[in-house]
Amino acid sequence: MPFGQLVLGAPGAGKSTYCDGMHQFMSAIGRQCSVINLDPANDQTSYPCALDIRDLVTLEEIMADDQLGPNGGVLYALEELENNFEWLENGLKELGDDYVLFDCPGQVELYTHHTSLRNIFYKLQKRLGYRLVAVHLSDCFCLTQPSLYISTVLLALRAMLQMDLPHINVLTKIDKISSYDPLPFNLDFYTEVQDLSYLMPVLDAEAPAVRSDKFGALNNAVANLIEQFGLVNFEVLAVDNKRSMMHLLRVIDRAGGYVFGGAEGANDTVWQVAMRNESSLVDNVDVQDRWIDSKAEYDERERLEEEEQEKIREAQAQAQMEAGGPLPGVPSQTGGIKVVRKKK
C-alpha cells in the first residue's frame, strides 16, 4: 500500500522548498521517496522529478492555444490531467511502493471549490490504494496581521472540507517569526486556534478607518463559524531544522497511518533510529519558547548536539573501516536508499 502527501498552499508558502527538504530528509532516514510536480507553471524545480505534469501539458501551450490567463490556464491543465488520468496512473505504477510527494499548484481555487484536484486523488485512492495526507502550508507571516490570520484559518477550513482527506495545516518559515513585529498573543494561541474573540479588539485596531458595527458583526460571525467547526489547528515548520522536520513527519505519519514497510530502507542512520524510537515521540517543547523567547539558546543547543552526533558517526565509520566492514548508513550494492526513479 503506497503512501503520499498532497502538498497544498498559496503561492509563496514554500511548497517546492518543502518538497525538496522532505525528499532529502526521507532519503536520510532511509525511506524511498519520489516527488511529482503537478504545477504546469513550475519549469524549474529544486528537486528531482519522478513525474512532471509539464511532460503532459504546459501552461505556455494552454495560454497560447486557448487564450487563457495564468489562473485559468492552471485550472485547465488540471482538468486535462483529470481527463488523462491514465498518464499519471501508469507513471505512479513505475514507482512501486515509493512514498510520493505531490507538489501542487498555488491557485487556491483548486482546493476550495474546483473539483479536478479532488477527483484525481480520489481515483488514486480507489484505483491504486494510495493512503494520502493533505499538507496545507501557510507562511507564518500571516500571524503578524489579524485579518490575514483569520483569512488563512478560513482558507485552511475550506480546504479541509473540500479535499476530504486527513489534513495537516502547517505554518512554514517559523524560524523567521522572531524577526517580525511582536505578536499580541503567544504563538500557541495561533497554532491551536484558541478563542478568537480575544482577537477581535486587535482586528478592529488594525484598520480603524473602516471600524463599524457592521464589520464588527461580520468579524464575529466568521470567528464563530471557525470555532463551531473546531477543525483547524497548525503545526509549525522550519525546513532547515531537522528536529522540526522529524516532528512534522511523525504527525503526518500518524494522520496517514504510515507503517514502516516497503518504502523503508535497511540502513539505521541516526535520524532513522530517532524516527523509530517511540520514547522520543513525546515533544513537550513550547513553541513560543522554542521559536521566539529562547530561539538563540535552542539553536545553539541543537548545533552542539549535531556536532556531537557527527563525531559519533565519524568514529563509527572509522571503526568500520578498520574492521573491514561496510560503512554505517551507506547502502550496499543490493539495496539502500533510492533517491528518485525516472519515467521511462
N, C-alpha and C positions, 0 to 999 in steps of 0.2 A: 504494500500500500504506500504510494508516494505521498510526500508531504510538500507543502509550499506556503509562501507568503505572497499575498496580494498587496503590493506597496502603493498606497494612495497618498494624495496630498496636493495642496495648491502649489502653483509654481513658486520656486524658491524655498520650499520646505526642506529640501535636502534628500529627495528620493533617490537620485542616482548616486549621490555620495553615500547614502545609507546602504544601497545595494552593493557598492564596491567594498565598503567597510565590512558588511556582514559576510560577503563572499570570502574575504580574506580571513575573517575570524573563524568561519566554519572550516576553512582549509586548515587553519592552525589547530583546531580541535579534532581533526580527522573526519569531518563529515563531508561527504561528497556533495558538492553544490554546483548548480548551474544557474545562470542569470539569463532571463529572457526580456528583451526590450520590446515593449508594446507601444512605445511612443513614436509615431511616424515622423515627428519633427526632430527627434534626437538622432543626429547623424554623427555625433562624436561621444561615444560612451566611454567612461573611465574604467569599465570592467570588460572582460572578455565575454562576448555574446554567444551563447549556445544557439539561440534563435533570435532573429531580428525581424520585426514586422516590416521593415523597410525592404526586405527581400520580396515581400508580397506586394506592398503598395507604399508609396512615399507621399508625403504631404505636398511636395512641389508638383508632382504629377496631378494630384487631385485639384489643387488650386488652379493649375493651368487648363486642365481639361474640362472642369465643371464650373469654373468661375466662382469658386467659393473662397471665403476668407479663411484665416488660420483656424479659428474655433470651429467653424462649420466643416473645414477640411478634416480636422481630427475626428469629429463625430462620424463623418462619412467613412473614414478609414476603419474605425471600429465596427461600423456596420458591414464594411467589406470583409473584415476578419470574421465576423459572425457568419456571413454567408459562405465563407470559405474555411469553415472550421476544420475541415479535414487536413488542411495545411498545418495548422497548429497541432492537431491530434497526432499526425504522423511524426512531426518533429519531436514531440514530447515522448513518444514511444521509443525513440532512439536514445533517450536519456535514461531509460530504465527506472531505477529507484532513486535517482538523484533528488536531493532536496532542491526545490526550484524557487527562485525569487522572480516575481513578475513585476518589472518596472513599468508602471502605468503612466499615461499622460497626466498633465496637471489640470486639465479642464474639469472643473468641479461638476459640470453638468453630467459627466459620465457616471458619477456615483451619487448623484442626488435625485435625478429623475429620468435620465436616458437609460434605456434598458439593455443595450448591446453588451456592455461590460458584464452586467449581472448574468445575462443569458450565456455568455461564453464560459464563465466559471461554473455556472450551474451544470453545463454539459460536461465540463472536466470532472466534476464530482460524480456524475452519473455514469459516464462512459469509461473513464479511466480510473475511477475510485480515488481521486485526489482528496486529501484532507487539507483544507485551506484555512488560513487565518488572514483576515484583513488587517493590515498595519497602516493606520492613518497618521501621517506625520503632519505636524504643525510647528512653525517656527516659534520659539519661546518669546520672541519679540512681542507677540500678541498680548503677553501679560502686562506690558507697560501701559496699555490703554484699555480701560474697562470696556469701552464699546467694541474694540477689536477682540477682546477676550470673549465677550458674550457671543459675538458673531462666530468665533471659532468653535465654541461649545455647541452652538446651534447647528453649524455645518457638520460637526462630528456626529451629532444625534441623527441628523437626516441621513448621513452616510450609513450609520448603523442600521437604520430602518430599511434603507433601500437595498443594501448588499446582502442582508440576511445571512451573515457568516459570523463565526467567532471573531471578535473585533477588539483590537488593542489600539488605543489612542496614545500618541507619543508626542511630547514636546521636545523638539530637537534643538541642537546648539545650546544646550543648557549650560555649558561651560562659559558662555558669554553673558549670562544673565546678571552676573555680578558687576559687569561694566556698564549696565544701563542704569537709569534713574531708580532710586529705591522704590520698592513696591509697598503699597499701603498695608498689605497683609503678608503673613508668612507664606512661603512657597507651597506648603501643603494645603493651604486654603484653596489655591488654584488647581493643584493636581487632584484633589479629592472632590472638587466642585461642591464645596460646602454651601451653607445657607447664603444664597445670592442676594438676599435682602440687604445684607451688610454692604454690598457693592453699590446699592442704589445712590447713596449720597455722593460717592466718588464719581459715579456715572453722571450725575447731574452737574457736578463741578467741572467735569471735563469740557462741557460745551454750554456755558451759562447763557449764551446768546439765544439758544433755542430751548431753554428750560421753560416748561409749561406743564399744566396738569395733564394735557393730552399725551405729551411724550412720556411723562412720568407713569401714566396708566399703561402705556404700551410697554415700557421697560419692565414694569411689574408683571405684566401678562406673559412676556417672553420668559422671564425668570421663573415664574410659576410653572410654565409649560415644561421647562427643562427639569425642574425639581419633581414634577409629577411623574415623568418618565423614569427618573432616577437611574439612568443607564450610563451616563458619561463620567469617566474619570481618566486621568492621564498618568502614563509613565514618563520618566524623563530620560534623555539620552545625550551623551557626548560621544560621538562616533570614534574619536581618537582615544577614548578611555576604555581599556579592556574590561575593567570591572563593570562599567556601565553597560557595555555590550553583552557581557555574560549574564547580567541580571535581566536585561530585556529578553534575551534569547530564552532564558528559563521561563519567563512569563508567557512568551509566545508558545513554547513547547507545551506548557500546561494547558493553554487555551485550545491548542490543536490536537492534544492527546498524543504528542510525539513520543515514541519509544525508540531506544537505540536499536537499530536493525541494519537493513541492507545498505543504507547510506552512511553508516558509521565505520570509520577506518579502524585498523587494529593497533595503531601506534599510540601509546599512552603519553601524550605530551602533557606538560604542566597544566595547560588550560583545559584539556580534555578530562584529566583527573578531577579538576575543580568542578567541571560541569556535572560529573557523575557522583560527586560527593554529596549525598543527601544532607549531611550535617551542616553543610555550608549554604544550604538553600535559604535559611532564615537570614534576612538582611534587615537589621534594625537601624541602619544609618538614617538619620533625619535629613530630608532633602534640603531643608533650609540651612542646616549646619554644614552639610557637605558642599553645597554649590554657592552659598552666599556668605554666611557668617565666618566659616573657617575653611574656605576653599583652599587657600595657600597651604595651610597645615596638612590638609588631606592630600593635596597634590605632592607635597614633599614626602610624606609618609609612603605613598604608593610608589614614588620614584625610588626610594631606598629599598622597598620590598622587591621591586622589579630588578634592581641591581643585584640583590642577594640571590634571587631566583636565577639570574643569568650566570652568576658564579657557580651555583649548584649544577646548572646544565653543562657548563664548560667542564666542571670536574667530572661529571658523569661521562661526558663524551671522551675525555682524556683517558678515563679508566677503561672504557670500552675499547678504545683504540689500542691500549696496551695489552688488553686481553685478547685482541684479535677478533672481537665480535662486531655486530652491526651497531651503528650509532643510534642512540635513542632518538625517536621522533623522525628518523629518516626512513622512508618507505623502501621495502625490498623490491626486487625485480618482479615478484609475483603479486604484489598488492601495494596498497598505500593510498595516499591522498590523490584524488583526481581533481584537477582544478576546473576543467571545462571539457565538454565534448563538442566537436564541430559538427555542424549539419552537413550531411552528405550532399 
